[in-house]
Amino acid sequence: MSEEKRQYLFPDEDGGEHLFEEWYSYVSERTGKTYLFLEMIGNPEDGADDLIICEIDEYGEGDDDFELSLIDENDEQTWDELETALKERMNDATE
């Protein structure tokens, strides 16, 4: 029996909302943080991101005791690491 993937609702700039599903979870050895790769469910609109990456900020012991935050666009070291993790994940999926 496969585990059901978590879904998240994100607002867009136009006041709408888009549903995303957890696609891949990555734990960085460098930062010790967990990052979620989220894939949009349904058909993304033109120009919409169909894959976003968020950092998990945990603040409690419960399953829902966390917040998702966007990664600082100037944090090049983290973005490089996540890009490498994504490429490895894609390679694993095609093998």
Contact map, one row per residue, 1 for C-alpha under 8 A:
11100000000000000000000000000000000000000000000000000000000000000000000000000000000000000000000
11110000000000000000000000000000000000000000000000000000000000000000000000000000000000000000000
11111000000000000000000000000000000000000000000000000000000000000000000000000000000000000000000
01111100000000000000000000000000000000000000000000000000000000000000000000000000000000000000000
00111110000000000000111000000000000000000000000000000000000000000000000000000000000000000000000
00011111000000000000110000000000000000000000000000000000000000000000000000000000000000000000000
00001111100000000011110000000000000000000000000000000000000000000000000000000000000000000000000
00000111110000000011110000000000000000000000000000000000000000000000000000000000000000000000000
00000011111000001111000000000000000000000000000000000000000000000000000000000000000000000000000
00000001111100001111000000000000000000000000000000000000000000000000000000000000000000000000000
00000000111110111100000000000000000000000000000000000000000000000000000000000000000000000000000
00000000011111111100000000000000000000000000000000000000000000000000000000000000000000000000000
00000000001111110000000000000000000000000000000000000000000000000000000000000000000000000000000
00000000000111110000000000000000000000000000000000000000000000000000000000000000000000000000000
00000000001111111000000000000000000000000000000000000000000000000000000000000000000000000000000
00000000001111111100000000000000000000000000000000000000000000000000000000000000000000000000000
00000000111100111110000000000000000000000000000000000000000000000000000000000000000000000000000
00000000111100011111000000000000000000011000000000000000000000000000000000000000000000000000000
00000011110000001111100000000000000000011000000000000000000000000000000000000000000000000000000
00000011110000000111110000000000000001111000000000000000000000000000000000000000000000000000000
00001111000000000011111000000000000001111000000000000000000000000000000000000000000000000000000
00001111000000000001111110000000000111100000000000000000000000000000000000000000000000000000000
00001000000000000000111110000000000111100000000000000000000000000000000000000000000000000000000
00000000000000000000011111000000000111000000000000000000000000000000000000000000000000000000000
00000000000000000000011111100000011110000000000000000000000000000000000000000000000000000000000
00000000000000000000000111110000011110000000000000000000000000000000000000000000000010000000000
00000000000000000000000011111001111000000000000000000000000000000000000000000000000000000000000
00000000000000000000000001111111111000000000000000000000000000000000000000000000000000000000000
00000000000000000000000000111111100000000000000000000000000000000000000000000000000000000000000
00000000000000000000000000011111000000000000000000000000000000000000000000000000000000000000000
00000000000000000000000000011111100000000000000000000000000000000000000000000000000000000000000
00000000000000000000000000111111110000000000000000000000000000000000000000000000000000000000000
00000000000000000000000000111011111000000000000000000011000000000000000000000000000000000000000
00000000000000000000000011110001111100000000000000000011000000000000000000000000000000000000000
00000000000000000000000011110000111110000000000000001111000000000000000000000000000000000000000
00000000000000000000011111000000011111000000000000001111000000000000000000000000000000000000000
00000000000000000000011111000000001111100000000000111100000000000000000000000000000000000000000
00000000000000000001111100000000000111110000000000111100000000000000000000000000000000000000000
00000000000000000001111000000000000011111000000001110000000000000000000000000000000000000000000
00000000000000000111100000000000000001111111000011100000000000000000000000000000000000000000000
00000000000000000111100000000000000000111111000000000000000000000000000000000000000000000000000
00000000000000000000000000000000000000011111000000000000000000000000000000000000000000000000000
00000000000000000000000000000000000000011111100000000000000000000000000000000000000000000000000
00000000000000000000000000000000000000011111111111000000000000000000000000000000000000000000000
00000000000000000000000000000000000000000011111100000000000000000000000000000000000000000000000
00000000000000000000000000000000000000000001111100000000000000000000000000000000000000000000000
00000000000000000000000000000000000000000001111110000000000000000000000000000000000000000000000
00000000000000000000000000000000000000000001111111000000000000000000000000000000000000000000000
00000000000000000000000000000000000000010001001111110000000000000000000000000000000000000000000
00000000000000000000000000000000000000110001000111110000000000000000000000000000000000000000000
00000000000000000000000000000000000011110000000011111000000000000000000000000000000000000000000
00000000000000000000000000000000000011100000000011111100000000000000000000000000000000000000000
00000000000000000000000000000000001111000000000000111110000000000000011000000000000000000000000
00000000000000000000000000000000001111000000000000011111000000000001111000000000000000000000000
00000000000000000000000000000000111100000000000000001111100000000001111000000000000000000000000
00000000000000000000000000000000111100000000000000000111110000000111100000000000000000000000000
00000000000000000000000000000000000000000000000000000011111000000111100000000000000000000000000
00000000000000000000000000000000000000000000000000000001111100001110000000000000000000000000000
00000000000000000000000000000000000000000000000000000000111110001100000000000000000000000000000
00000000000000000000000000000000000000000000000000000000011111001100000000000000000000000000000
00000000000000000000000000000000000000000000000000000000001111101000000000000000000000000000000
00000000000000000000000000000000000000000000000000000000000111111000000000000000000000000000000
00000000000000000000000000000000000000000000000000000000000011111100000000000000000000000000000
00000000000000000000000000000000000000000000000000000000000001111100000000000000000000000000000
00000000000000000000000000000000000000000000000000000000011111111110000000000000000000000000000
00000000000000000000000000000000000000000000000000000001111100111111000000000000000000000000000
00000000000000000000000000000000000000000000000000000001110000001111100000000000000000000000000
00000000000000000000000000000000000000000000000000000111100000000111110000000000000000000000000
00000000000000000000000000000000000000000000000000000111100000000011111000000000000000000000000
00000000000000000000000000000000000000000000000000001110000000000001111100000000000000000000000
00000000000000000000000000000000000000000000000000001110000000000000111110100000000000000000000
00000000000000000000000000000000000000000000000000000000000000000000011111100000000000000000000
00000000000000000000000000000000000000000000000000000000000000000000001111110010000000000000000
00000000000000000000000000000000000000000000000000000000000000000000000111110000000000000000000
00000000000000000000000000000000000000000000000000000000000000000000001111111110000000000000000
00000000000000000000000000000000000000000000000000000000000000000000000011111111000000000000000
00000000000000000000000000000000000000000000000000000000000000000000000000111111100000000000000
00000000000000000000000000000000000000000000000000000000000000000000000000111111110000000000000
00000000000000000000000000000000000000000000000000000000000000000000000010111111111000000000000
00000000000000000000000000000000000000000000000000000000000000000000000000011111111100000000000
00000000000000000000000000000000000000000000000000000000000000000000000000001111111110000000000
00000000000000000000000000000000000000000000000000000000000000000000000000000111111111000000000
00000000000000000000000000000000000000000000000000000000000000000000000000000011111111100000000
00000000000000000000000000000000000000000000000000000000000000000000000000000001111111110000000
00000000000000000000000001000000000000000000000000000000000000000000000000000000111111111000000
00000000000000000000000000000000000000000000000000000000000000000000000000000000011111111100000
00000000000000000000000000000000000000000000000000000000000000000000000000000000001111111110000
00000000000000000000000000000000000000000000000000000000000000000000000000000000000111111111000
00000000000000000000000000000000000000000000000000000000000000000000000000000000000011111111100
00000000000000000000000000000000000000000000000000000000000000000000000000000000000001111111110
00000000000000000000000000000000000000000000000000000000000000000000000000000000000000111111111
00000000000000000000000000000000000000000000000000000000000000000000000000000000000000011111111
00000000000000000000000000000000000000000000000000000000000000000000000000000000000000001111111
00000000000000000000000000000000000000000000000000000000000000000000000000000000000000000111111
00000000000000000000000000000000000000000000000000000000000000000000000000000000000000000011111
